[in-house]
Amino acid sequence: AVVSTQSTGGIVVLTEHLSEIPFFFFGEYAIRIFGHTRIIACACIVYAFRFLSYSIITKPWLVVPFEIGNGITLALMWASAASYVSLMTPTKHQATTLGLLGGLHFQLGHFLSAILAGELITRAGFKAAWWIYATFILAVGALYVTADTLLPKIESYEEIEGENKGTENTEAEINPPTQPDPETPISAAGLDNPTYME
């Protein structure tokens, strides 16, 4: 096992956070150029590369260069995921869905990974565990890209709303509301007719 010192651990954390700054800053431009799907797929590939790298290093300080990838696997991935969720959610529900996304990723995800990772390392060993992580994240990325390719493309929630409104308008044109004949006496139509009560 590779044993790290406190200084090395501090440098690793510092490198992670510094690498996130440019990707958070330029994340919007990257999303416009590459799109949400490509960025998340790229994050999965970088994750797998980092995991495989951890499995072969022999010195603690060798981790530092690979932590630069955290800018892609966390900052850029999170910017893309949050942007996509915002586009697919009504404005009044965006805060809720972003909160759910953050809870799933940062809370539930970290909780499950801490438990499962410890058990996996205990049973398979560090090196095998990193290879399993890499394989898993590549499979998730491939599944995501496949689903995005096969499912209908929806650019935003407004597009869904537009389709729904279009369907409603079409139904209204096909089945217009029944209007009473203006020449029909009220006594014949009946005062309790809901049309007259509106």
Disulfide bonds with the S-S distance in Angstrom:
none
